[in-house]
Amino acid sequence: MRAVIQRVRHACVRVDGQVTGQIGTGLFVLLGVEQADTLKDAQALATKTAGLRIFSDESGKMCLGASDVGGGFLVVSNFTLYGDCRKGRRPDFTRAAGAAQAQALYRAFVQALCEACAPAGLPVETGLFGADMRIEMDGDGPVTLVLDTAEWR
C-alpha cells in the first residue's frame, strides 16, 4: 500500500456536489493499493499513519501527533498512486490492485485507522471508493510524506 499524506488545516471531498467527508486540522491521506498488498499491510499502514508526529509544537518542531492537536483524518482511495510512467507518456496501472481487492483493503485500512483513533476520539472521514471526487484542501506547511508498505517487507 502506498499513502501520500498531507498535513492540512482543512480538507473536504465532494461527490456529485455532496460532501462525503471533511476535516479541519489533520491529515489528508491518498491511499493506493497494489496487487501484492495484504490485510497486514493495511493494518500496519493505518497504525503508522495514526501515530505520525508531524504537527509543530510551540517551538516549531514536528513532534506532535494528531491526537495532540485534536486532528482528524480524511482518507481517499487513489489507484493512480501506482501509475508507472517510466515508459512512454501514458501511465501503466498494472501494479494497481483490481477493484474488489482494492476496496476490501481500503476498507480494512479505514477500519484499522478508526480503531487506532477511537481512544483519542479523532474523526476519520472518507471519500467514496471508485467515485469521481472533487477535493479541496488547505495544506499546512507544506508537509507531505509518502509511506509505502513494500519498503517495509
Secondary structure, DSSP 8 states (H G I E B T S, - for coil): -EEEEEEEEEEEEEETTEEEEEESSEEEEEEE-BTT--HHHHHHHHHHHHH---EE-TTS-EEE-HHHHT-EEEEEE-GGGG-B-SSSSS-B-TTB--HHHHHHHHHHHHHHHHHHHGGGT--EEE--TTS-EEEEEEEEEEEEEEEEGGGT-
